[in-house]
Amino acid sequence: MRLRTESTLHKTLSFAVIHLAIAVTLGWLFTGGFILGGLLALIEPAANTAVSHGLELLSRRWGADARRRAVLKSALLTVSHFLVAIGVGFALTGSWTAAGAYAVLEPLANGVAHYFFDRWWNRGRRAAPQVLLPA
């Protein structure tokens, strides 16, 4: 029997840590306040993590090679980040300027981070040995 050492949810939660670090830093910089920036950093990535998990599940159906899937997933993630970030940013700050700046920079940073994370994750899967359990 083969034991799966990695899952889609594990991958999604691993990237959520990176996403949260980027969002906290940018949220604090754009709001000037730790609490408001923290709220922005927690609400926006929570919504985007759910979207990222959905994209990961959807990408299993795509027939392209791993590199093309990584590029397409990263592009779709970037677009979804923009839409969520501008909505959450405006709702919390009331400023289109701050929401727009956050919505542009945060998804770009996460899109680039996601591409390299996805490539790193897939490279690790190919190199990782399968764990076999006695039947």
Secondary structure, 3 states (H helix, E strand, C coil): CEECCCCHHHHHHHHHHHHHHHHHHHHHHHHCCHHHHHHHHHHHHHHHHHHHHHHHHHHCCCCCCHHHHHHHHHHHHHHHHHHHHHHHHHHHHCCHHHHHHHHHHHHHHHHHHHHHHHHHHHHHHHHCCCEECCC
